[in-house]
Amino acid sequence: MARQGLSRALVTASWLAEAVRAGRVGAGLRVLDASWYPPKERNARQEFKERHIPGASFFDIEECRDKSSPYDFMLPSESQFADYVGGLGVSNDTHVVVYDGDEVGTFYAPRAWWMFRAFGHKDVSVLNGGFKNWVKEGHPVTAEVTQPTPAVFKARLNRALVKTFDEMVQNVSSLKFQVVDSRPEGRFRGTELDQGLESGHIPGAVNIPFHSFLSETGHEKSIEEIQEIFREKKVDLSKPLTATCRKGVTACQIALAAFLCGKRDVAVYDGSWSEWFHRAPPHYKVSEVKRSK
């Protein structure tokens, strides 16, 4: 059981609960709460202080990002990521399990999962069902905050897993890779504002809202169900694929879903619609709503 999660993108609550009970959370197994919520709705750090999985540390996506970028949650540099996760006690030999407390089950955890993979760390898993189901199943929680011993983490960005604005622009005409947009249908079509931002999508993109991959309980659907979702949208998992969304977060749900089907090379457009809306020419922003400009 000790290495069950190392080759898998998901671990179950029962598996992690047994690891916690056995005292295995430490240098070899780090648990990270990657929750984030709109500031006016919930306070992720405060909720972590009040209740979290025993031995977990808080992975602050507001801190582990490129703060010089005008766009939300862009990847930090290799050295910034290495320093940040090293401070959480994560080394290159650590199995990392990430989770979040969103009501849908899993929202920001796949972003943290993808970040670790983008920086070359393969031993990372998402807690299937998230904190919501951890609590529902009666597993232990604590308010005790542990201070992990800092570790050395060496990061190397795998550029094949990250797409830039220029690469996305080139793809509009070259069609070298498929593009899947994980936002809700209304935002993809342009009929619904996205956090105050006019919406729409990149030409040629296919819409698969991220929650399509989650069951009613908040767990990931079966591999067979996920494969069928991709087939219905005519997304070929044998060909290059890039995921996008509003700010590079739920796009990682697409990458995770494809990973579960055996496709481990899905790239994420880090800037996503936030960058595309501000930088792309008008005719590269597809919307059912006529724009004022």
Salt bridges, closest charged atoms under 4 A:
GLU18 OE2 - ARG21 NH2 2.71
GLU47 OE1 - ARG42 NH2 2.65
ASP60 OD2 - ARG45 NH2 2.86
GLU62 OE1 - ARG65 NE 3.49
GLU63 OE1 - LYS67 NZ 2.84
GLU137 OE1 - HIS139 NE2 3.09
ASP181 OD2 - ARG183 NH2 2.69
GLU185 OE2 - ARG189 NH1 3.66
GLU192 OE2 - ARG187 NE 3.01
ASP194 OD2 - ARG183 NH1 3.98
ASP194 OD1 - ARG187 NH1 2.89
ASP194 OD1 - ARG246 NE 3.50
GLU198 OE1 - ARG291 NH1 2.58
GLU228 OE1 - ARG231 NH2 2.95
ASP265 OD1 - LYS263 NZ 2.95
ASP270 OD1 - ARG111 NH1 2.90
GLU275 OE2 - ARG279 NH1 2.98
GLU288 OE2 - ARG189 NE 2.94
